[in-house]
Amino acid sequence: MKNLFLLALASCLILFSCSKDEDTDDTPVATCTDGIQNQGETGIDCGGPCAACNVCVTCVSSVQGSNDITYCESDFQSQADYDAAVNSAVLSGRTCQ
């Protein structure tokens, strides 16, 4: 019985000592929140496999003293609302880029 116990104990020690993972890779995995433009992204953490990048345009007035206006898609509830705001700026004489 004592020999059987020692054999079982030795087997456990051998099994656990051999289970060490030697294939550790410390390279960070690319994600959509790593602050790096990688993995086919079209911007930093956006586009490609990530969520679409936020599109913004700045509309400039030729009237001196008038403020530039920046419109970003994420500021609007729908694409139609964004398009209407940009179109309105253009119709009022602003140049949007």
N, C-alpha and C positions, 0 to 999 in steps of 0.2 A: 504494500500500500504506500509506504514511504517512497519507494522508487518511482511509483506511478505519479505521485505528487511532484517529485523533483523533475520528472520527465515533462509533465504538463507545464510546470513553471519555466523550465528551459525553453520549451516550445513557444510560450507566450513572449518571453524575452527576445527570442530570435525574430518572431513575427513583427513585433513592435519596433525593433531596431532596424528592420529592413523597410519599413513603410515610409521612410523619409522621402519627401518629394524633392528631387534634385532638379526639376524642370521649372524652377521659379523664374518668372519673367517680371522684372520690376518696371517694364515700360508701361506708362500710363495708357489706358484704353481711351481712344478718341470718343468724345461724347458731344452732344449739342449744348453743353454747358461748360466746356473747358477753357473758354476764352481764346481759342486758337482757331484760325481758319484752316481746316483740314478735312479729310474724308469726303472730298468732293463738294464742300460747302461753297456757296457763292459769296458769302460774307462771313464775318466772325460769328460762328454758332447759328447760322441761318442759311437757308437754301440747301439744295442737294437733299441729303437724307433728313435734314432738320426742317423745322417749320420755315415757311417762306420769310424772306427778309422784308422788313418794313420799308415800304417805298415812300419817300418824301420828296416834295418839290417846294422850291422857294419861288414865290411870286413877287417880282420887283416892280415898283411903280416908277414911272419917269417923272412924276411930280416931286419936286424937291421938298424934303421934310416929311414925306410920307414913309411910313414904316414898311419894311419887307414883311411878308407873311409866309410862314412855312406850314404846309399841310402835309400830314403823314396819314397814311391809310389806317394805321392803328388807332388814330384819334376819332375815327368815325364808326358808326354802327354798321354801315354797309358800304360796299363799293360804289353804289349809286349816290350816296350822300357825299362821299369823297369826290367823285367825278363832278357832282353839281357844285361843290365849293370851288374846285379848281376852275371849272367853266365860268363861274360867276366872277372870279378874279380876272380871268382873261377878258371877259366881256366888259369889265370895268376899266380896261386899259393896262392891266398888269401883264408883264412877260413872265411866264412860269417855266422853270427849268428843273 
